[in-house]
């Protein structure tokens, strides 16, 4: 699959899940945004770029802190951006705008932003180094770049059961994208490749005890796993859901199951 085909697939995948992406089951997204803002401690007059903004979770959190600043959120997915704009209007935020834009073709002057963020986005890129370097170019010297990613054990123990069950339907699960940035070492290596220094990485041990199979299915259906399910026929999806939720229920009934959604937040300086 070439780069353009992959971008189109990602765009369509996120368009599909856009309306459910703010589901309470995905509360780790706004919680990560809150913690990222806490670590950044923004001065209120800065210009911030949020890349792969999705439904604007980080961008909106930043706009709430930048009373005299400006936030720009960009994404490939028009469906996600529609949700982001709706929320900005609901919250009556006038210091934020959202644009549909490809990270490979940023339409901003060099050294324009004080800060750039990308939460759970970089690991979808074919070439993460090139994408991050494009971000660095539009940040001022001395400006900061912040990203977040899940840890290696995130979504355990449910993911292993999901993958095994999915493969039993004769389908292959591609490498889980977040694994590409799931450790301190991988993040520091990527930052070093594009000249980002003074790197701080914050481990956020998020998660909760899962009490019903439906809680897990809400995560599956409203986020990235939906793309895999869409590759099954309608009949297969029904069968998959029945079989998979039975094994999730068995898992939950055996003991209290901690659903791991821990993340890493990395902040560096240009």
N, C-alpha and C positions, 0 to 999 in steps of 0.2 A: 504494500500500500504506500503510495507516494504521499508527500507532505500535504498537498492540497486535499486529497481524498480523506486523509486522517483528520484534517481540520473540519471538513464538511461533516464527517461522522461525529466528531465531538460537538460541533454546533448543533446538529440535529438531536443528539442525545440530551443535551442540556435544555434545548427547546421543549423536549418531551416532558422533562421532570420539573420545569420551571414553576408551575402552579403549586406543586407540593413541596418545593425546596425549603420553605420556611415552616415545615411541619414540626411540631414539638419534639418528635423523635430525633430530629437533627439539631437539637439544642446546643450541641457542641460547636456549631458554627458561630452563633452569636456570643457564646461564652468565650471562644477563642478570640473573637474580635475585641471583646471587652478587655481581655487580659493583654492583648497586643497593644491596645491604647494605653493601658496602665504602664506597660514597659516603655512605651515611646514618650509618654508625658509631654504631649505636644504643646508648643507655644501657640497662642491662639491666632497668630497672623500668618501662618505658613500655608504654602500651596502643596497639596498632596495628590499624588496619582495613585489610584488603586487599580491594579492590573488583574484581569480575570475576576472582575468584581462580582459576577453572578447576580444575585438579587440585592447586591449593595450592602451586605451586612457590615463589612469593614468600613466602606465609604461612608455609610450613614453614621456609624459610631464616631468616625473621625470628624464628620461635619458638625456633630453635636459639641465637639470640643474646639472647633476652629471658628469662633464667633467672628473674627476679622480676617479669616483666611478663605481658602477655596479648595474644594475637593472635586476631582474629576475621576469618574469610574469608567473603565472601558472593558468590553467583553465582545466575544464573537457572537454570542447568543442573543438574538432579538427578544426571545421569550423571557430570558432572565432579566434583560434590561427593562422590559415592560413592567416586571414586578418591582424592580428597583425604583423606577420613576414613580410608580404608584405610591410606594412607601414614602419617598421624599416629599411628595405632595401631601400625603396624609399627615406627616410630621411637620409640615410647613417649613421645610428647610430651603432657604434661598441661596445658600452658598455651596450648592452641589449640582453637578451636571453629569449625565451619563451618555456615553457615545459608543456606538458599535464600531469597533476598530480591531485590526489585526496587530498583534504584538510585533510581527515582522515588518510592519509598515506604520510605525508610530508617526502621527501627524502633529508633532510638537517640536518646538525649537530645542536645541541641545541646552543642557544646564538650565532648564526652565523650572523644575520642581524642587522644593526643599526636601521632600520625603516621597518615597515610593513604597507601596505595600503590595503584596500578592499572597493571598491566603488560600492555601490548598489549590494552587493553580499551576505552578511551574512544572510539577511532575507530569503534567499531561503533554508537555512539549516534546517533540522529537529531539530537538537540540536545546537542552536547558541552558547551556552556557551562552549560546547565541541570544536566546530570549532574555536572559538576565542581563547580558551586556547591552542589549537595546534599552532596557530599563535604566541601567546605569548612565547611559549617554544623556538622558533627559533630566538627570538629577544634578544639582549644583555640586561643585567640589565642596567636600565637607558635609554634604547632605547624607541622609540615612536611608537605608533600604531594609525593609522588614518582610520576612516571609514566614509562613507556617506550613507544617506538614504533620502527618500522623506518624507515630512511632511504628517500629517494626511489628509490634504485637497488637496494634490497634484492631478493633473489631473481633478480637478473639473472645471466646472460642467459637463464635458463630460462623466466621468466614471459612474455617476449615471444613465445616459441615456443608456449607453452601457450595464450595468448590467441588467437593467429592460428589455431592448429589448432582450438581450440574454436569459434571463429566460423565456420570452414569447415563445421561441422555445422549451420549455420543458427541458432545460438544467440548471444545477446548476453551479453557479460561486463559486469556493472555496474562502476562505478568501484571500483578497489581501495581498500578502506577505509583502510589505513594511510597512503595518500597525503595524507589530510586532516591528519596530524600528522607529516609526514615531514621537516620542516625546523626549524631553530632559530626562524625567524620565525613560523611557524604555531603552534608551541608557546608562544612568548612572548606572542603575541596572545591565545591562549586563556587563559593564566594571568592576563593583565592584565584580561580581561573579568570575572573573578571576584575580583579584588583580591589575587591571590597575588603577592608581591614577592620581592626578593632571589633571583632565579631563576638557578640554575646549570644548564647543559646540558653533559652529558658525552657525547662521541662515542666509541662503542665499535666499532672496526673488526673485527667478527667475520666469520668465513667459513672456508671450507676448499676444497681442491682436490677436485673431484668426479671420481671414477674410473669410475663405472658408471651407466647409466641407472636402475638399480633404486634407487640412492641418492636420485635426484630423485623417483621414483615414491613412495618411502616418505614424502617430505615432502608430496607431493600428496595421498596417500590418507589420511594421519593428521592433516591439519590443514584449514584453511578451504577449500582447493580441492575437497575432497570434496563440498561442497554443490553446486558446479557440476556435478560428474560425476553426481550423483544426479538431475540434470535431464535427463540423457540416458537413452535406453532401454538395456536390458542389452546388446542387440546393438551399439548405438552406442558404449557404453563399451568393449566389447572392441575394436572397430575403432579408436576413439580411442587407446586405450592402445598398440596396435601401431604406429599411424602416428606418434604423438607420441614414443614411445621410440626409434623408428628415427631421428628427427631429432635427438634428444638424444644418441644414440650417435654419429651423424655429427659432432656438435659436439664431443663429448669426444675422439673419435679424431683430430680435426684438430690439437688442441693441449691442453695442460693447462688445464682450465677452472676458474677461481676462482669458487666459488659464494658470492655476496655475501649475508651475513646481518647486516650492520652495523646497529646500533641507536643511538638517542638516549635517554639517561636524563636527565630533567629533575627538579630538586628546587627547590621554592620554599617560602616561609613565609607563613602567614596573618597 
